[in-house]
Structures are given as C-alpha cells and as structure tokens.
Amino acid sequence: MAAVTIRNLSDETHRALKARAAQHNRSTEAEIRAILEAAVLPEGRVRLGTALSAIGRKYGITKADVEALEQVRDTRPAEPLKFE
C-alpha cells in the first residue's frame, strides 16, 4: 500500500483535521484518508456491477435465462493465440 507525506501543512490546517477526525471518531490519518478517497472517488460514479444489473432489469433477464446460458456455454479452456 502506498504512503504519502505532506510537507508544510499549516498548524491551523492540522488542528482543523484533528478536530474533524474527533467529530467522526477516527484518527487524523483515517480522516485524511477518508477526505482523499471522497475527493477522487465521487459517490456518483458508475460501478460496473450496478450498471450490468440495471441492464439486466431493463431487458427482463431472469435467473432462468442465466441458467439456460450456463447450460449451453462452452466450458473448455480457451486455446492460446498463435502468432506465426
């Protein structure tokens, strides 16, 4: 896991981070992680599983449909490509 060092952080900012962390009942380090994650991973992002699930509901795909596909699916391992 990566580590980040933040230099020249003002005392006022550090105190504010410590106070915010205390409000959320976590360490200052955990609070900074939460702030950074919220900044780069916005809540409105589309997640692949959610998108696929929505497509399935839109077209009325049922568990029986998935089971039928699994019965006819080729389960043999794929052969590697040959570049000759």
Backbone as CSV, one residue per row, in Angstrom:
resi,resn,N_x,N_y,N_z,CA_x,CA_y,CA_z,C_x,C_y,C_z
1,MET,0.851,-1.178,0.000,0.000,0.000,0.000,0.893,1.236,0.000
2,ALA,0.494,2.245,-0.709,1.288,3.459,-0.856,1.218,4.319,0.399
3,ALA,2.260,5.098,0.591,2.308,6.060,1.687,2.567,7.439,1.099
4,VAL,1.980,8.457,1.706,2.129,9.827,1.224,2.573,10.696,2.392
5,THR,3.540,11.561,2.144,3.984,12.527,3.145,3.553,13.907,2.682
6,ILE,2.951,14.667,3.577,2.508,16.019,3.245,3.392,16.992,4.019
7,ARG,4.134,17.788,3.300,5.044,18.744,3.922,4.410,20.127,3.968
8,ASN,4.880,20.926,4.887,4.475,22.338,5.023,2.985,22.510,5.261
9,LEU,2.381,21.595,5.997,0.973,21.721,6.373,0.898,22.707,7.530
10,SER,0.060,23.702,7.424,-0.006,24.723,8.471,-0.560,24.121,9.762
11,ASP,-0.177,24.712,10.872,-0.675,24.255,12.173,-2.191,24.376,12.243
12,GLU,-2.722,25.447,11.648,-4.173,25.661,11.651,-4.895,24.528,10.909
13,THR,-4.361,24.115,9.761,-4.960,23.020,8.996,-4.864,21.715,9.763
14,HIS,-3.716,21.483,10.392,-3.540,20.247,11.166,-4.528,20.195,12.330
15,ARG,-4.698,21.323,13.027,-5.676,21.361,14.133,-7.094,21.106,13.624
16,ALA,-7.420,21.695,12.464,-8.762,21.500,11.898,-8.985,20.041,11.511
17,LEU,-7.960,19.387,10.961,-8.068,17.965,10.623,-8.248,17.115,11.873
18,LYS,-7.510,17.437,12.918,-7.640,16.684,14.176,-9.041,16.855,14.763
19,ALA,-9.577,18.070,14.688,-10.922,18.319,15.215,-11.970,17.579,14.387
20,ARG,-11.817,17.610,13.078,-12.756,16.903,12.204,-12.692,15.397,12.449
21,ALA,-11.486,14.871,12.636,-11.320,13.443,12.923,-12.010,13.075,14.233
22,ALA,-11.872,13.914,15.228,-12.515,13.651,16.523,-14.033,13.638,16.378
23,GLN,-14.569,14.521,15.543,-16.019,14.549,15.313,-16.509,13.249,14.684
24,HIS,-15.663,12.627,13.873,-16.035,11.382,13.192,-15.526,10.138,13.921
25,ASN,-14.991,10.345,15.125,-14.488,9.231,15.955,-13.445,8.380,15.233
26,ARG,-12.480,9.030,14.600,-11.396,8.293,13.969,-10.097,9.079,14.112
27,SER,-9.005,8.431,13.768,-7.702,9.078,13.867,-7.563,10.149,12.789
28,THR,-6.589,11.025,12.992,-6.340,12.057,11.982,-5.951,11.419,10.660
29,GLU,-5.126,10.384,10.716,-4.720,9.691,9.499,-5.918,9.084,8.770
30,ALA,-6.819,8.458,9.518,-8.021,7.875,8.904,-8.912,8.967,8.312
31,GLU,-8.965,10.100,8.967,-9.773,11.220,8.455,-9.201,11.737,7.137
32,ILE,-7.880,11.874,7.075,-7.240,12.341,5.844,-7.480,11.345,4.716
33,ARG,-7.386,10.034,5.025,-7.680,9.013,4.006,-9.103,9.157,3.489
34,ALA,-10.049,9.350,4.412,-11.461,9.486,4.016,-11.667,10.714,3.133
35,ILE,-11.005,11.814,3.471,-11.129,13.039,2.683,-10.573,12.817,1.278
36,LEU,-9.400,12.196,1.191,-8.785,11.947,-0.116,-9.615,10.982,-0.955
37,GLU,-10.120,9.921,-0.343,-10.939,8.953,-1.079,-12.218,9.602,-1.595
38,ALA,-12.843,10.439,-0.776,-14.066,11.124,-1.207,-13.776,12.081,-2.366
39,ALA,-12.575,12.659,-2.367,-12.222,13.606,-3.426,-11.985,12.913,-4.764
40,VAL,-11.394,11.722,-4.741,-11.054,11.072,-6.008,-12.040,9.981,-6.415
41,LEU,-12.889,9.532,-5.511,-13.888,8.510,-5.816,-15.276,9.063,-5.493
42,PRO,-15.796,9.946,-6.341,-17.095,10.567,-6.052,-18.218,9.532,-5.984
43,GLU,-19.213,9.853,-5.175,-20.332,8.934,-4.961,-21.115,8.656,-6.239
44,GLY,-21.160,9.585,-7.160,-21.964,9.442,-8.357,-21.336,8.587,-9.444
45,ARG,-20.169,8.006,-9.171,-19.503,7.231,-10.220,-20.298,5.971,-10.535
46,VAL,-20.199,5.538,-11.759,-20.908,4.337,-12.191,-20.051,3.126,-11.859
47,ARG,-20.628,2.178,-11.166,-19.935,0.935,-10.853,-20.394,-0.127,-11.839
48,LEU,-19.461,-0.948,-12.286,-19.743,-1.921,-13.330,-20.870,-2.875,-12.938
49,GLY,-20.832,-3.428,-11.727,-21.866,-4.362,-11.295,-23.245,-3.721,-11.281
50,THR,-23.308,-2.481,-10.811,-24.576,-1.757,-10.772,-25.098,-1.519,-12.189
51,ALA,-24.197,-1.152,-13.108,-24.606,-0.903,-14.488,-25.116,-2.184,-15.142
52,LEU,-24.406,-3.297,-14.943,-24.843,-4.560,-15.536,-26.183,-5.018,-14.959
53,SER,-26.354,-4.826,-13.671,-27.611,-5.195,-13.029,-28.780,-4.379,-13.603
54,ALA,-28.538,-3.091,-13.817,-29.583,-2.232,-14.375,-29.947,-2.671,-15.797
55,ILE,-28.951,-3.063,-16.578,-29.222,-3.543,-17.942,-30.065,-4.815,-17.894
56,GLY,-29.718,-5.725,-16.985,-30.482,-6.962,-16.843,-31.929,-6.703,-16.474
57,ARG,-32.139,-5.768,-15.537,-33.524,-5.430,-15.153,-34.271,-4.772,-16.307
58,LYS,-33.570,-3.904,-17.043,-34.205,-3.191,-18.155,-34.742,-4.168,-19.201
59,TYR,-33.979,-5.223,-19.478,-34.375,-6.174,-20.512,-35.051,-7.417,-19.954
60,GLY,-35.339,-7.439,-18.661,-36.100,-8.525,-18.066,-35.365,-9.852,-17.990
61,ILE,-34.050,-9.818,-17.856,-33.285,-11.062,-17.765,-33.513,-11.683,-16.390
62,THR,-33.852,-12.963,-16.386,-34.144,-13.657,-15.131,-33.044,-14.658,-14.809
63,LYS,-33.120,-15.219,-13.625,-32.167,-16.239,-13.220,-32.270,-17.459,-14.145
64,ALA,-33.473,-17.760,-14.581,-33.667,-18.886,-15.509,-32.933,-18.637,-16.823
65,ASP,-32.925,-17.399,-17.289,-32.190,-17.057,-18.510,-30.695,-17.310,-18.327
66,VAL,-30.163,-16.880,-17.198,-28.742,-17.065,-16.916,-28.415,-18.554,-16.825
67,GLU,-29.271,-19.322,-16.148,-29.041,-20.761,-16.025,-29.064,-21.443,-17.387
68,ALA,-29.961,-21.013,-18.277,-30.031,-21.590,-19.627,-28.747,-21.296,-20.399
69,LEU,-28.221,-20.105,-20.260,-26.968,-19.761,-20.925,-25.805,-20.595,-20.380
70,GLU,-25.799,-20.821,-19.079,-24.729,-21.614,-18.471,-24.759,-23.064,-18.947
71,GLN,-25.931,-23.576,-19.272,-26.049,-24.969,-19.732,-25.475,-25.163,-21.130
72,VAL,-25.542,-24.155,-21.966,-25.046,-24.291,-23.331,-23.664,-23.662,-23.532
73,ARG,-23.129,-23.072,-22.506,-21.832,-22.401,-22.593,-20.713,-23.417,-22.770
74,ASP,-19.757,-23.089,-23.595,-18.583,-23.934,-23.806,-17.658,-23.748,-22.608
75,THR,-17.430,-24.815,-21.858,-16.627,-24.715,-20.630,-15.184,-25.151,-20.825
76,ARG,-14.831,-25.503,-22.064,-13.446,-25.894,-22.320,-12.525,-24.676,-22.170
77,PRO,-11.315,-24.900,-21.672,-10.373,-23.784,-21.573,-10.060,-23.199,-22.943
78,ALA,-9.877,-21.927,-23.005,-9.559,-21.271,-24.280,-8.156,-21.652,-24.710
79,GLU,-7.996,-21.797,-26.003,-6.682,-22.091,-26.571,-5.929,-20.763,-26.739
80,PRO,-4.660,-20.740,-26.382,-3.902,-19.502,-26.564,-3.752,-19.157,-28.039
81,LEU,-3.669,-17.883,-28.332,-3.481,-17.426,-29.706,-2.089,-17.807,-30.173
82,LYS,-1.966,-18.109,-31.449,-0.668,-18.440,-32.040,-0.344,-17.392,-33.101
83,PHE,0.794,-16.755,-32.949,1.235,-15.746,-33.903,2.422,-16.315,-34.676
84,GLU,2.161,-16.774,-35.866,3.222,-17.395,-36.669,3.454,-16.617,-37.924
